[in-house]
């Protein structure tokens, strides 16, 4: 997750449009949650959501509600 955010910052690309699939989708979702200022839009396909958020993240309760 830190790598994606660092890449966007190092290349001076942000905010960016991101399209991701599978495990990359989980990485993109988590990165967007931690660094929303670096994303213009986000489209994900079939992210495995297992352990996407740790128990201390603000949105962890929302994810666990489903």
C-alpha positions in Angstrom: 0.0 0.0 0.0 2.8 2.4 0.8 4.4 1.5 -2.5 1.4 2.6 -4.5 1.1 5.9 -2.6 4.8 6.5 -3.0 4.7 5.7 -6.7 2.0 8.2 -7.3 3.8 10.9 -5.3 7.3 10.2 -6.8 6.0 10.4 -10.4 4.0 13.6 -9.6 0.8 12.0 -11.0 -1.8 12.6 -8.4 -4.6 12.6 -8.1 -4.9 9.6 -10.3 -7.6 7.3 -11.8 -7.0 3.7 -10.6 -8.4 0.5 -12.1 -7.5 -2.7 -10.2 -8.4 -6.3 -10.0 -8.1 -9.1 -7.4 -5.4 -8.6 -4.8 -4.4 -5.3 -6.5 -7.9 -4.1 -5.9 -7.5 -4.7 -2.2 -4.3 -2.8 -2.2 -5.9 0.1 -4.1 -8.9 0.2 -1.7 -6.7 0.3 1.3 -4.4 2.9 -0.2 -7.4 5.1 -1.2 -8.7 4.8 2.4 -5.3 6.0 3.8 -4.5 8.5 1.1 -7.7 9.8 -0.5 -6.0 13.0 -1.8 -4.0 10.9 -4.2 -7.0 9.4 -6.0 -9.4 11.0 -8.5 -11.4 7.9 -9.1 -11.1 4.2 -8.2 -12.7 1.2 -9.9 -12.1 -2.3 -8.5 -13.0 -5.8 -9.7 -13.3 -8.8 -7.3 -11.2 -7.6 -4.4 -10.6 -10.3 -1.8 -11.7 -8.3 1.3 -10.3 -10.7 3.9 -8.3 -8.6 6.3 -8.6 -5.5 4.2 -8.9 -3.3 7.3 -7.4 -3.9 10.6 -9.5 -3.7 13.7 -8.3 -0.2 14.6 -9.2 1.4 11.2 -12.2 3.8 11.5 -14.2 1.9 8.9 -13.5 -1.6 10.2 -16.9 -1.6 12.1 -18.7 -0.8 8.8 -17.0 -3.7 7.0 -17.7 -6.1 9.9 -21.4 -5.2 9.9 -22.0 -7.1 6.7 
